[in-house]
Amino acid sequence: MADREREATYLAEDRMARVARNGAPMVVGGRLVSVEPDVKFTALSEAGLFCTLTCLELGLPPVDVRLRRGESTSHYSPGHGGGTAEIALASWGAWRSVVLHELAHHVLASRGDSEVEAHGSEFRRAHLDLLVHVGLARQAQELERMFTEAGLRLA
């Protein structure tokens, strides 16, 4: 995947996160946008429970959640050799939007398709589907619009 596509995916997600964390409607691209608010987990155990319940609901294998100290980004690692998959959250990464981004990687890894691009069209679709699954349909709709406006394909 081209770096431009990855950067455009992150940019759209960052724009959505700003809108969701604003707590009030915002003008985005000349439109007034109102979405469900983003929430910040106050404890790592809350993020872990959220992931556990979401994985159970979707029939996915479990994923561990830990802090990634000294890192500027959060990260997903699939469980290799029968190990448990892991989401490592940056110190600022306890937002539900960040956790859902990393869980979208887990959805794809759990399908066993090693050819799926890390932030490609299948990833974007999995992310949107997760948003809908956890009750964030307006966020999903707006993020899909942002992906489309950025020229990004969806699976």
Secondary structure as UniProt FT lines:
FT   HELIX           3..22
FT   STRAND          26..28
FT   TURN            29..30
FT   STRAND          31..33
FT   HELIX           44..58
FT   STRAND          63..67
FT   TURN            69..70
FT   STRAND          75..77
FT   HELIX           80..82
FT   STRAND          85..89
FT   TURN            91..92
FT   HELIX           96..111
FT   TURN            114..115
FT   TURN            118..119
FT   HELIX           121..133
FT   TURN            134..135
FT   HELIX           137..149
FT   TURN            150..151
//
